[in-house]
Amino acid sequence: MKKYILKRVLISVFTLLAITLVLFILLQLMPGSPFNDEKLSDDQRAVLFEKYGLDKPIIVQFGKYVANLCKGDFGVSYTISKNTPISQLIQTRLPVSIKVGGQAVALGALVGLILGIVAALKHNTIWDNISTLISVIGVSVPSYVFALALSYTFGFKLKIFPMLYADKTPFASSVLPSIALSMFTMASIARFTRTEMLEILDSDFMLLAESKGITGWRLIVRHALRNALIPIITVLAPLIVDLMTGSLVVEKIFSIPGVGSLLVTAIQSNDYNVVIALSFIYSAMYIGIMLVVDILYGIIDPRIRVAKDGGKKK
């Protein structure tokens, strides 16, 4: 198991470095520069390029950037907030996006699992139909539509929750955006759980477990749900990163000071350092989540670990 984990960690590190290099090169090839102010002369631009090291070859810039990155230094902002360390720009925004996204993931996964299990156990009944209807609505309707409906109903009409995000009431302010963001996750998890559970409930090993006297929730959770978790985790993993890094439209509707709006502003102003830093964080979170998923695969089903190790137990 240790060799399996070490191998996945090394692959993840090299993948992250490759992604960072590609991002770095692509941003250098973009038209324009961070210093597009018409008031700047060519000489002034040259001075700024020299000051920030942008006049050096790409490979030199990348090497210096990676060296600073290892120290936790993302550089400074060129245009959004001149000479402000990017870590300062992110440290107030990223936790907000992670908190709202984390709540959405937890809510969507929990409710989705319950709906999927109920739909499978009550197959071809009204409960199955209700679960399927909720799943179809959750997948078909964009999150910003749910956000607008929730904001109008529970924020404007009933005044139960704040319409806009406020630092004074962080939990209450995050309830509505978390629910809006969780709908797609909930619907996706419910559909996959139902499909996998139906297939597993009709399998031979379930009949064998029942013949041994295993019944009730022990049979469902220990045997059926555990075997259905692998495809469910596969679906959930990328959704976790998407939600925890923020949804731009939902953040705009509820005025959430997250990383989504910061990324868009950085792209529009060609603030390379901010774009690379946010993309690096996004990629690191995605690769980290997928690494955890790979490890969970090996824990949930040891056959996967054995297969990846070349068919021999290590």
C-alpha positions as CSV (number, residue, x, y, z in Angstrom):
1,M,0.0,0.0,0.0
2,K,2.9,2.4,0.8
3,K,4.5,1.9,-2.6
4,Y,1.1,2.4,-4.3
5,I,0.6,5.7,-2.4
6,L,4.1,6.9,-3.1
7,K,3.7,6.2,-6.8
8,R,0.5,8.2,-7.0
9,V,2.1,11.1,-5.1
10,L,5.0,11.3,-7.5
11,I,2.7,11.2,-10.5
12,S,0.6,14.0,-8.9
13,V,3.7,16.2,-8.3
14,F,5.0,15.8,-11.9
15,T,1.5,16.4,-13.3
16,L,1.2,19.7,-11.3
17,L,4.5,20.9,-12.6
18,A,3.6,20.1,-16.2
19,I,0.3,22.0,-15.8
20,T,2.1,25.0,-14.4
21,L,4.6,25.0,-17.3
22,V,1.8,24.8,-19.9
23,L,-0.1,27.7,-18.2
24,F,3.0,29.8,-18.0
25,I,3.8,29.3,-21.7
26,L,0.1,30.0,-22.8
27,L,-0.1,33.2,-20.8
28,Q,3.2,34.4,-22.3
29,L,1.7,33.8,-25.8
30,M,-1.5,35.8,-25.0
31,P,-1.8,39.1,-26.9
32,G,-1.0,42.2,-24.9
33,S,0.8,42.5,-21.6
34,P,0.0,43.5,-18.0
35,F,1.1,47.0,-18.9
36,N,-1.3,48.1,-21.6
37,D,-1.8,51.7,-20.3
38,E,-1.6,54.0,-23.3
39,K,0.1,56.6,-21.1
40,L,3.1,54.4,-20.8
41,S,5.9,54.9,-23.3
42,D,8.0,52.1,-24.8
43,D,10.9,53.0,-22.5
44,Q,8.6,52.9,-19.4
45,R,7.2,49.5,-20.4
46,A,10.8,48.2,-20.9
47,V,11.7,49.4,-17.4
48,L,8.6,47.6,-16.0
49,F,9.4,44.4,-17.9
50,E,12.9,44.5,-16.5
51,K,11.7,45.2,-13.0
52,Y,9.4,42.2,-12.9
53,G,11.8,40.0,-14.9
54,L,9.4,39.7,-17.8
55,D,12.2,40.5,-20.3
56,K,14.0,37.2,-19.5
57,P,13.5,34.0,-21.6
58,I,10.4,31.9,-20.7
59,I,12.4,29.0,-19.3
60,V,14.3,31.4,-16.9
61,Q,11.0,33.1,-15.8
62,F,9.5,29.6,-15.2
63,G,12.5,28.4,-13.2
64,K,12.4,31.5,-11.0
65,Y,8.6,31.2,-10.5
66,V,8.8,27.5,-9.5
67,A,11.7,28.3,-7.1
68,N,9.6,31.1,-5.5
69,L,6.5,28.8,-5.5
70,C,8.3,26.2,-3.4
71,K,8.7,29.0,-0.8
72,G,5.0,29.8,-0.9
73,D,5.6,33.0,-2.9
74,F,3.1,33.6,-5.7
75,G,4.7,36.9,-6.6
76,V,2.9,40.3,-6.8
77,S,-0.1,41.6,-8.7
78,Y,0.8,43.7,-11.8
79,T,-2.5,45.5,-12.4
80,I,-5.3,44.5,-10.1
81,S,-3.6,45.8,-6.9
82,K,-0.1,46.9,-8.0
83,N,2.8,45.3,-6.0
84,T,0.4,43.6,-3.6
85,P,1.5,40.0,-2.7
86,I,-0.9,37.6,-4.4
87,S,-1.2,35.6,-1.2
88,Q,-2.9,38.6,0.4
89,L,-5.4,38.9,-2.5
90,I,-6.2,35.2,-2.2
91,Q,-6.2,34.6,1.6
92,T,-9.4,36.6,2.1
93,R,-11.2,35.2,-0.9
94,L,-10.3,31.5,-1.1
95,P,-11.6,30.5,2.4
96,V,-15.0,32.0,1.5
97,S,-15.3,30.0,-1.7
98,I,-14.1,26.9,0.1
99,K,-16.6,27.3,2.9
100,V,-19.5,27.8,0.6
101,G,-18.4,25.1,-1.8
102,G,-17.7,22.7,1.0
103,Q,-21.2,23.1,2.4
104,A,-22.6,22.6,-1.0
105,V,-20.6,19.4,-1.5
106,A,-21.6,18.0,1.9
107,L,-25.3,18.8,1.4
108,G,-25.4,17.6,-2.2
109,A,-23.5,14.3,-1.5
110,L,-25.6,13.5,1.6
111,V,-29.0,14.2,0.1
112,G,-28.0,12.6,-3.2
113,L,-27.0,9.4,-1.5
114,I,-30.2,9.2,0.4
115,L,-32.3,9.9,-2.7
116,G,-30.4,7.3,-4.7
117,I,-30.6,4.6,-2.1
118,V,-34.3,5.3,-1.5
119,A,-35.0,5.2,-5.3
120,A,-33.1,1.9,-5.7
121,L,-34.8,0.2,-2.7
122,K,-38.3,1.5,-3.7
123,H,-37.7,0.8,-7.4
124,N,-40.8,1.5,-9.7
125,T,-42.7,3.2,-6.9
126,I,-43.7,6.8,-6.3
127,W,-40.6,7.3,-4.3
128,D,-38.5,6.3,-7.2
129,N,-40.4,8.7,-9.5
130,I,-40.0,11.6,-7.1
131,S,-36.2,10.9,-6.8
132,T,-35.9,10.7,-10.5
133,L,-37.9,13.9,-11.0
134,I,-35.7,15.8,-8.5
135,S,-32.5,14.5,-10.2
136,V,-33.7,15.6,-13.7
137,I,-34.6,19.1,-12.4
138,G,-31.2,19.3,-10.5
139,V,-29.2,18.4,-13.7
140,S,-31.3,20.4,-16.1
141,V,-31.7,23.7,-14.3
142,P,-28.6,25.9,-14.0
143,S,-27.4,26.8,-10.5
144,Y,-27.9,30.5,-11.0
145,V,-31.6,29.9,-11.6
146,F,-31.9,28.1,-8.3
147,A,-29.9,31.0,-6.8
148,L,-32.3,33.6,-8.1
149,A,-35.3,31.6,-7.0
150,L,-33.9,31.0,-3.5
151,S,-32.8,34.6,-3.1
152,Y,-36.2,36.0,-4.1
153,T,-38.3,33.5,-2.0
154,F,-36.3,33.1,1.2
155,G,-34.4,36.4,1.0
156,F,-36.7,39.0,-0.4
157,K,-40.2,37.6,0.3
158,L,-39.8,35.6,3.5
159,K,-36.7,37.4,4.8
160,I,-35.4,34.2,6.4
161,F,-31.9,34.4,5.0
162,P,-29.8,37.4,3.8
163,M,-30.1,38.1,0.1
164,L,-26.4,39.2,0.0
165,Y,-23.3,37.8,1.7
166,A,-22.3,39.6,4.8
167,D,-19.2,39.0,6.9
168,K,-21.2,39.7,10.1
169,T,-23.4,36.7,9.4
170,P,-21.2,34.2,7.5
171,F,-23.2,31.1,8.1
172,A,-26.7,32.5,7.4
173,S,-25.3,34.3,4.3
174,S,-23.9,31.1,2.9
175,V,-27.0,28.9,3.3
176,L,-28.8,30.0,0.1
177,P,-25.7,29.9,-2.2
178,S,-24.7,26.5,-0.7
179,I,-28.2,25.1,-1.5
180,A,-28.1,26.6,-5.0
181,L,-24.7,25.1,-5.7
182,S,-25.5,21.7,-4.2
183,M,-28.4,21.0,-6.6
184,F,-26.3,19.7,-9.5
185,T,-24.1,17.6,-7.2
186,M,-27.2,16.2,-5.4
187,A,-28.9,15.3,-8.7
188,S,-25.7,13.7,-10.1
189,I,-25.0,11.6,-7.0
190,A,-28.6,10.5,-6.8
191,R,-28.7,9.3,-10.4
192,F,-25.4,7.4,-10.1
193,T,-26.3,5.9,-6.7
194,R,-29.6,4.7,-8.0
195,T,-28.1,3.1,-11.1
196,E,-25.2,1.4,-9.2
197,M,-27.4,0.2,-6.4
198,L,-30.0,-1.3,-8.7
199,E,-27.2,-3.2,-10.5
200,I,-25.6,-4.4,-7.2
201,L,-28.9,-5.4,-5.6
202,D,-29.5,-7.8,-8.4
203,S,-26.0,-9.3,-8.3
204,D,-25.1,-12.8,-7.2
205,F,-23.0,-11.7,-4.2
206,M,-26.0,-9.9,-2.7
207,L,-28.0,-13.1,-2.9
208,L,-25.1,-14.9,-1.2
209,A,-25.0,-12.3,1.6
210,E,-28.7,-12.7,2.1
211,S,-28.4,-16.4,2.2
212,K,-26.0,-16.1,5.1
213,G,-28.6,-14.2,7.1
214,I,-27.4,-10.7,6.5
215,T,-30.4,-8.4,6.2
216,G,-31.6,-4.8,6.8
217,W,-29.3,-1.8,6.7
218,R,-26.2,-3.9,7.4
219,L,-26.8,-5.6,4.0
220,I,-27.4,-2.3,2.3
221,V,-24.6,-0.2,3.8
222,R,-21.9,-2.9,4.2
223,H,-22.4,-4.8,1.0
224,A,-24.4,-2.8,-1.5
225,L,-23.4,0.8,-0.8
226,R,-19.7,0.0,-0.4
227,N,-19.5,-1.6,-3.8
228,A,-21.4,1.3,-5.3
229,L,-19.0,3.9,-3.8
230,I,-16.3,3.7,-6.4
231,P,-18.2,5.1,-9.4
232,I,-19.9,7.6,-7.0
233,I,-16.6,8.9,-5.7
234,T,-15.4,9.2,-9.3
235,V,-18.3,11.5,-10.1
236,L,-18.0,13.4,-6.9
237,A,-14.3,14.2,-7.0
238,P,-14.3,16.8,-9.8
239,L,-17.5,18.3,-8.5
240,I,-15.8,19.0,-5.2
241,V,-13.1,21.1,-6.8
242,D,-15.6,22.9,-9.0
243,L,-17.7,23.9,-6.1
244,M,-14.9,24.7,-3.6
245,T,-13.2,27.0,-6.1
246,G,-16.4,29.0,-6.5
247,S,-19.1,29.6,-9.1
248,L,-18.8,33.0,-10.6
249,V,-22.5,33.5,-11.4
250,V,-23.7,32.4,-8.0
251,E,-21.0,34.5,-6.3
252,K,-22.2,37.5,-8.3
253,I,-25.8,37.0,-7.4
254,F,-25.1,36.8,-3.6
255,S,-22.1,39.2,-3.7
256,I,-19.8,36.6,-2.4
257,P,-16.2,37.8,-2.2
258,G,-14.7,34.6,-3.6
259,V,-12.0,33.6,-6.1
260,G,-14.2,33.4,-9.1
261,S,-14.5,37.1,-9.7
262,L,-10.8,37.6,-8.9
263,L,-9.9,35.1,-11.7
264,V,-12.1,36.8,-14.3
265,T,-10.7,40.2,-13.4
266,A,-7.1,38.9,-13.6
267,I,-7.7,37.4,-17.1
268,Q,-9.3,40.6,-18.4
269,S,-6.4,42.7,-17.2
270,N,-3.6,40.3,-18.2
271,D,-2.4,40.0,-14.6
272,Y,-0.3,36.9,-15.3
273,N,0.8,36.2,-11.7
274,V,-2.8,36.2,-10.4
275,V,-4.0,34.0,-13.2
276,I,-1.2,31.5,-12.7
277,A,-1.6,31.5,-8.9
278,L,-5.3,30.8,-9.0
279,S,-4.9,28.2,-11.8
280,F,-2.1,26.5,-9.8
281,I,-4.3,26.4,-6.7
282,Y,-7.2,25.1,-8.7
283,S,-5.0,22.4,-10.3
284,A,-3.4,21.5,-6.9
285,M,-6.8,21.0,-5.4
286,Y,-8.0,18.9,-8.3
287,I,-4.9,16.7,-8.3
288,G,-5.1,16.5,-4.5
289,I,-8.7,15.4,-4.6
290,M,-8.0,12.8,-7.3
291,L,-5.0,11.5,-5.3
292,V,-7.3,11.0,-2.3
293,V,-9.7,9.2,-4.7
294,D,-7.0,6.9,-6.0
295,I,-6.0,6.0,-2.4
296,L,-9.7,5.5,-1.5
297,Y,-10.0,3.2,-4.5
298,G,-7.2,1.0,-3.0
299,I,-8.8,1.0,0.4
300,I,-12.4,0.3,-0.8
301,D,-11.4,-2.3,-3.3
302,P,-7.9,-3.8,-2.9
303,R,-8.3,-5.4,-6.3
304,I,-7.7,-2.0,-7.9
305,R,-4.4,-1.6,-6.0
306,V,-3.3,-5.1,-7.0
307,A,-4.1,-4.5,-10.7
308,K,-2.2,-1.2,-10.8
309,D,0.8,-2.8,-9.1
310,G,1.1,-5.2,-12.1
311,G,-1.2,-8.0,-10.8
312,K,1.0,-8.8,-7.8
313,K,0.3,-7.8,-4.2
314,K,3.0,-5.5,-2.8
